[in-house]
Amino acid sequence: MHDTALENSKYFFDIYMQGRLNLKIVEIGSQNVNGTIRVNAPNDCEYIGLDFAKGRGVDIVITDPYALPVDDEFADVVVSSSCFEHSEFFWLAFNEALRILKPNGLLYINVPSNGGVHRYPVDCWRFYPDSGIALQNWARRCGYNTALLESFITLRKKDQWNDFVAVFVKNETHSPTYPDRIHLKRDDYVNALTHGSTTFKNPSDLTEDQLISRRRLERLREISEIASVESTDRY
């Protein structure tokens, strides 16, 4: 669990769970690997962690991520952090999350938007700014009236990762229940979309890796030009 993934989950729980009591929360991919987002969940919630293998943070061991052993409309909240990149068919896992959510339920996902290969046991995907809308549209194609409440990409801190963060409500008619947004509480993000808007806030066509590389290249060019001028001046 890298630093920004843990921090992002705290923002989600603090902002979207405010004033809500006795919630049923299901986490997909819950094994505690160097940390867990469970620590940021409300103290009075019923928290159920699902994963492939026994371990810390795992309450139910699953055999098929596309057929979760959870009843329809059971959960108030489904969360998944640093997991969908390892799912071969993440869109099917997304549908399962929607199936087990109540109509006013929330789905929170945190997925890398960059970074090196890290198989667990496979590493298949990275999410970019349009991914949230794509998942919303996929859900609607499958018969759900799902709405993307917000999505954005966070800037890195001590680790290599830029995280794509998205929050969905299962049925759009319940979107007014959730007026607050994570990205409005912070400034360390790019490419934020919010419900009802098609315009990105803090837009960027480059990942943070590319921006850093571009700045380094520009600086090297500046140094080279300065050195060239100084060399010319000597003669």
Secondary structure, DSSP 8 states (H G I E B T S, - for coil): --HHHHHHHHHHHHHHSTT--S-EEEEES---SS--GGGGS-TTSEEEEEESS--TT-SEE-S-TTS-SS-TT-EEEEEEES-GGG-TTHHHHHHHHHHHEEEEEEEEEEEESS-----SS-------TTHHHHHHHHHHHTT---EEEEEEEE--SSSS--EEEEEEESSGGGGGG----SGGG-SSEEEEEETT--S-BS--SS-HHHHHHHHHHHHHHHHHHHHHHHHHHH-
